[in-house]
Amino acid sequence: MKIAAIQMRSGPEPEANLAALRPMVAEAAAAGARYVLTPEVTMAFAENREGLARVAGPFENNPWLAQLSALAREHAIHLHIGSMAVALEDGRFANRSVLFGPDGEIQTTYDKIHLFDATIAGLNAYRESATYRGGEAAVTAQVDEITLGLAICYDMRFPALFNALANAGAQVLVVPAAFTVPTGQAHWHVLLRARAIETGSYVIAAAQGGNHENGRATYGHSLVIDPWGRVIAELDHDEPGVLLAEIDLASVEDARGRIPALANARTFSVAPALPV
């Protein structure tokens, strides 16, 4: 199957982001992509909680979902919106991934489990938990003959999630992201390659890239990694663009047969330290 990862530079206004997304989806579909993944915060990369509240509505009767559904249907593709903010009853938001089928129907959703609460040297502190409520369930989804395992950005630092997805049948792990530049330079490639190698899975990572209107800078470098850990496609920059690659499930079977790490894994306990 041919797939596409779209790299964006989303701003705070959904209308502008959707306008930027449309021609890239059309380009991917024209190139033969059956599955198209967009980055984290595709529809609005707001400056603060107040800015997000202005543009992010509830999931039910969401006008942006209706337009994205029509976009998937127009091109008859599986359109996977890496994430968008959805207003919740408690005043916070879900960072929600939404997968549309070629008929425009929502096939599944996933709420980002791991929230980025960290202070990075030289940058402001990030406190996603002040704005977002973390999800509680891992999610797989079927796209034609491929089983996807869904994750979002910071999730990539938690290998237990990816092992659980692979053990649940996922052959392709998808990681839409808005990675900071310092952490991207240090960890982006190595973490994503590790998740592919550990599970014998493809990894598709669609990224935000460049300097955004909200003052943030993101790393870009959208990637497709094969089950042996090789980068088979990359946008080697932070500009918007469309990354195309071919997925061959025989490579998953081959990698897992050569290194059967999933089959060999065992549960264990941790013994207490012996007294000195």
N, C-alpha and C positions, 0 to 999 in steps of 0.2 A: 504494500500500500504506500502511496505517496502521501506524505504529511507536510504541514507547514507550521512554522513558529513565527509569529509576527512580533517584531520589536517596535515599541512605541515610545513616545515622549509625552505622556498624558499630562494634561493640565487640569485645572479645577472645574472646567465647564464640560458637562457631558455632551452637549451639542457639538462642540469643537472636536472632542475626542472621537465621537461617532463619525463625524465627517472625515477625520484622518483615517479611521479604521476601514471605512467602506472600500476605497480603491485598493487597499492592501489585501482585503479579503477577496475582492474580484481578481486581483493578480494571482493569488494563491490558487483559487478555483480554476482559473484559465490555464494554469500550469499543470492541472490534474490532481491537486491535493484533495483527498477525500475527508481529511481531518485537519482542522485549522485551530491552533492554540494561540490565544492572546495573553499578554502579561498580567501580573497582579495589578490591581487598581486601574483596570482598563478604562472605566467610564468616568472616574473622577479621582485625581490626585490632589486632594484639598490641602490647604495650608494648616488648618487646625480643625478641632471638633465642630466649631461653629460653621466653618465653611462646608464641612461635610454634611451637617444637618440641613443646610440650605438646598443641597442637590440630591441627597440620598433619601428615597422614600421607602416605604415598606415593600415587601416582596409581592404581596397580592396587588394585582392591578397596576404593576409598575410600568410606566410608559416606556422606559428604556428596554425592558425585557420584550415588550411588544415589537419594538423596532429591531432588536437583535434577532428575535424569532423570524421576522420577515426577511432579514438578511440571510439567515441560514437557509430558509425556504427558497429564496431567489436563486441561490447558487447550488441548491441541493447537496449541501455538505453537512458534516458534523462540525458545528461551530462551538468551540469551547472557550467561553469567556473566563480567562484565568482567575479573575476575581473582580467583584464590585461590592461596594458598601450597601448594606441593606439595613434600614432602620428597624430596631427592635423595641418592644414595649417598655423596657427599662431605661430608655434614653441612650443606650449604647447601640452599637452596630455589629452586624456579622460581616466578616470578610469572606464573601461567598463566591465560590466557583460555580458556574452554571454551564451545563453541557446541553446543547440543542441538537436534535436529530435533523436529517435532511428535510423532514416535513415541517420543521419549525417548532416541534413539540419539545418541551424540556424533558430530557432523559434522566438526569440526576443533578443533584447539587452537593457541594461539600463546603463546610465551614472550617476555615483555618484553625487547626487545633493549637499549635504552639505560637504564642504571642511574643513579639520582639520587645522585651523590656531590657534595655542595655544602655550603657554609656560608652561611647567610642571616643577615644582620645582625639581632640581637635574638632569634634562635632557636638551638637546638642544631644542631650539624653533622649532616647526613644522609649516611650511608654505606651505601647499598643493597648495594654490592658486597661488604660484609662479611657479609651475610646471604643474598643472592641470587646466582645465577649467570645471567648474561644469555643470552638466546636468540641464535640465529645465522641464523634464516631468517624472511623476510617471508612473510605468509600471506594469501591471499584465500579467500573461501568463498561458496557460492551459497545465497541465501535466496529461494526462488521465482524470479522473473525478475531479481532484484537480485544483483549481485556486490559483496560487502563487502570492504573492505581493513581489516585488523586492526592496531590499535596500542593502547598503554597509556600514559597519563599523560605522563611525561617524554619519550616518543617524539615528542610533538607539537613539540618544539623542533628536530627534525631533518627538514627538508623533503625531503631525498633519499629517505627512507623512503616518504613519501606520494606523491612523484612515481613511485617504483618501483611502488607499489601501483596507482596510476591507470594507468600504462602497462601493467600486467598485466591490466587490464580492470575494476578496481574503479570503481564509480560512487558508492558510499557509503562513507565512511571513518568508522570508529567509534573513539572515544577514551574508554574508561572511565578515571576519574581519581580521585585523592585529593590535590588541589592544595592547597598551603599558602595561608593567607590573604594574606600580603604579595605573593607571586608571582601569586596569583589576581587580586587587585585591579589589579596592574600589567599582566599579560600574558595572562590567560585568554581574554578575548574576542578580542583582536587576533591571537593566535597561531592560534586555531581558525578565525577568519575568513580569515586568510592562507592556511591549508592548503586551505580550500574554494576560494578565489579562484585560487590557483596551479594547481589541478588540475581546476577546473570540476566539483567533486564536492559532494554533500551531506556534511556532517559531523554525526554524532550523538555528543554528549559527555554521558555519565552520570556524575554526581559524588557524592563523599562531601561532607557538609556539617555544620558545627557543631563543638561541643566534644566530643571523644571521651573514653572512659574511660581511654585510654592517655596522656592529657595533650595530645594533638595537637589542633589546630584546622584544619579544612578549609573551603574556600571555598564549596562548593555551586555554585549557578547553572548547573544542567544546561541544555544548549543543543541546539537543532537549527538548523543553518545551511544555506541553500540554495546551489546551485552558483554563484550570482552574489555570494555573500558576505553575504547578508542573514540576520539572525537571524529565523527564522520561528516559533520557540517557545522560551520560557525560563522556568525557575523562578527568579524574581528574589529569591532568599533562600537560606538554608542549612538549611531544614527538610526532613525527608523528604517525598517526594511522588512523583507520577507525571506525567510530561510526555508529551503526545501530539502527534503531527504526521503529516501526509500526505507521502509521498514520491512524486514524479512523475518518472519517468526521462526524460520529454521535456525537463525543465528541464536535465538534464545535457547532452543533445545540443545544446540551444539555447546554453548557456553555452560549451561547447567549440567550437561553430561561430562564435560571436561573437568569442571570444578564443582562437585555437587554440594556446595556449602549449605544450601537450604535443606537438603535431605540429611546432611551430617550434623546439623545443629542439635544440641542437647540442652535440656534444662539443668540447672545446677543451683546449689546454695552457696552462700559465702560464709566461710568458717570464720569465727571470731579470732582476733589476734591472740596468740599465745602470750601469757605473762612473761615479762623479762626477768 
